[in-house]
Amino acid sequence: MSAEGFGPAASLAADRLPHTPAWVYLLRCADGSLYAGWTNDLARRLRAHRTGAGGARYTKSHGKSAVRLAYAEVCADKSAALKREAALKKLSKSDKEALAADWAARSRLTVRMATPDDAADVVALYNWYVTHGTQTFQYELSTEAEYRQNIAEVLEKAPFLVAYTADGRLAGYACAHPWHTRRAFAWDVETTVYCAPDVLGQGTGRRLYTALLELLRRQGYHNAFALITRPNPQSDAFHKALGFTRYGVEKNSGYKFGRWLDLGYWAYELNPPADPPAPVRLQLDEAEIELVLQDCTVV
């Protein structure tokens, strides 16, 4: 809490909540075999296996680029993950296959428009990043009431998409807000995407973002802007692959968890400029929305 007459106190490294979870996983190799391992950063470990940069020798020799995640389980900490990894390695091939099949069924994604009733799940995911990451510069936790209002306000002008697994877990969300409030900016939006830590690197963010951009394009928006904390090479590469272009960096613009952070500005042209531009369609019909979202549901 700030002293009277002063601004907010800085967020120091000690303010960061410990990132205790760890993961065990099974990877499907190109030859169909299943490899078991553990990690405290699932997305980074998947990239390592697929590129051969620090990946296990087994996946390197079994078609590393074709490796895909077949099973993932969150554990309390490294010790629990190591024990669970040892147990997975002892399973028979048929038991591993059964585990992978059950996980695939439970992890099947459905992408849809959010409703205010999704606020509890959405704010829980966002608050994870508030307390564990620098993707957001926010210090204080948001509330469910704030996000109920946020979702309702977004849906008045733009999409708010959520991706849920078959067993009811929120895997991620993506939305767009007005870039600025003045009328001349009416054709511009700022985009946001957050994914649950245990689905990073598995394509959830791409499905959400691709659908979001297509819906915004159909509405008639001109520009989509994204603000990305730096350093964040994974998010930079993700946005570049989607077609965004970085056009500027604010140096040392935010301070969180004991360090100064840069802010990168990225832009994506949704529609070519028209003179004069047609008014944005604030609401798309349900059939058009469903057509776009069908491409983002894993079958």
TANOR-V994175 format. One record per residue. PSI is psi in radians with two decimals (999 if undefined). Layout:
BEGIN
PSI / PSI
END
This chain:
BEGIN
2.46 / 2.57 / 2.71 / 2.33 / 0.03 / 2.79 / -3.00 / 2.57 / 2.64 / 2.61 / 2.02 / 2.95 / -0.60 / -0.29 / -0.29 / 2.25 / 2.50 / 2.41 / 1.48 / -0.48 / 2.67 / 2.87 / 2.53 / 2.68 / 2.80 / 2.33 / 2.38 / 2.04 / 2.97 / -0.54 / 0.09 / -0.19 / 2.80 / 2.23 / 2.32 / 2.48 / -3.11 / 2.81 / 2.78 / 0.10 / 1.59 / -0.78 / -0.78 / -0.68 / -0.66 / -0.74 / -0.69 / -0.76 / -0.69 / -0.48 / -0.27 / 0.02 / 1.54 / 0.04 / 2.89 / 2.64 / -0.60 / -0.86 / -0.53 / -0.64 / 0.04 / 0.70 / 1.14 / -0.66 / -0.39 / 0.03 / 2.38 / 2.68 / 2.27 / -0.28 / 2.47 / 2.46 / 2.26 / 2.33 / 2.87 / -0.67 / -3.08 / -0.74 / -0.80 / -0.65 / -0.70 / -0.70 / -0.73 / -0.64 / -0.77 / -0.68 / -0.70 / -0.71 / -0.45 / -0.21 / 2.60 / 2.86 / -0.71 / -0.65 / -0.69 / -0.72 / -0.68 / -0.71 / -0.76 / -0.70 / -0.73 / -0.72 / -0.71 / -0.70 / -0.73 / -0.48 / -0.02 / 2.29 / 2.52 / 2.20 / 2.28 / 2.98 / 2.44 / 2.81 / 2.85 / -0.40 / -0.21 / -0.01 / -0.69 / -0.77 / -0.75 / -0.79 / -0.55 / -0.73 / -0.81 / -0.73 / -0.44 / -0.73 / -0.53 / -0.75 / -0.25 / -0.21 / 3.03 / 0.17 / -0.54 / 2.50 / 0.05 / 2.41 / -0.77 / 2.61 / 2.48 / 2.89 / 2.81 / -0.69 / -0.71 / -0.70 / -0.46 / -0.77 / -0.71 / -0.85 / -0.80 / -0.72 / -0.71 / -0.79 / -0.24 / -0.40 / -0.30 / 2.97 / 2.60 / 1.82 / 2.51 / 2.58 / 2.07 / 2.50 / 2.90 / -0.47 / 0.29 / 0.26 / 2.42 / 2.05 / -0.41 / 2.97 / 2.75 / 2.46 / 3.06 / 2.49 / 2.77 / 2.37 / -0.76 / 2.91 / -0.36 / 2.59 / -0.53 / -0.32 / 0.23 / -0.29 / 0.19 / 2.49 / 2.74 / 2.28 / 2.66 / 2.40 / 2.35 / 2.39 / 2.61 / 2.48 / -0.55 / 0.03 / 0.06 / 2.42 / 0.12 / 0.14 / -0.07 / -0.82 / -0.70 / -0.73 / -0.79 / -0.82 / -0.71 / -0.77 / -0.74 / -0.84 / -0.68 / -0.71 / -0.72 / -0.67 / -0.78 / -0.51 / -0.37 / 0.20 / 2.65 / -0.88 / 2.47 / 2.22 / 2.50 / 2.39 / 2.17 / 2.13 / 2.43 / 2.44 / 2.42 / 1.24 / -0.52 / -0.78 / -0.65 / -0.85 / -0.66 / -0.85 / -0.66 / -0.73 / -0.52 / -0.22 / 0.08 / 2.68 / 2.27 / 2.29 / 0.06 / 2.80 / 2.26 / 2.02 / 2.36 / 0.86 / -0.19 / 2.60 / 2.06 / 2.46 / 0.70 / 0.33 / 2.67 / 2.50 / 2.50 / 2.86 / 2.06 / 2.47 / 2.18 / 2.56 / 2.57 / 2.17 / 1.97 / -0.71 / 2.57 / 2.63 / 2.37 / 2.69 / 1.78 / 2.77 / 2.52 / 2.62 / 2.54 / 2.44 / 1.89 / -0.43 / 2.27 / 2.70 / 2.74 / -0.63 / -0.70 / -0.70 / -0.80 / -0.65 / -0.73 / -0.75 / -0.42 / -0.59 / -0.15 / 0.19 / 2.19 / 2.19 / 999
END
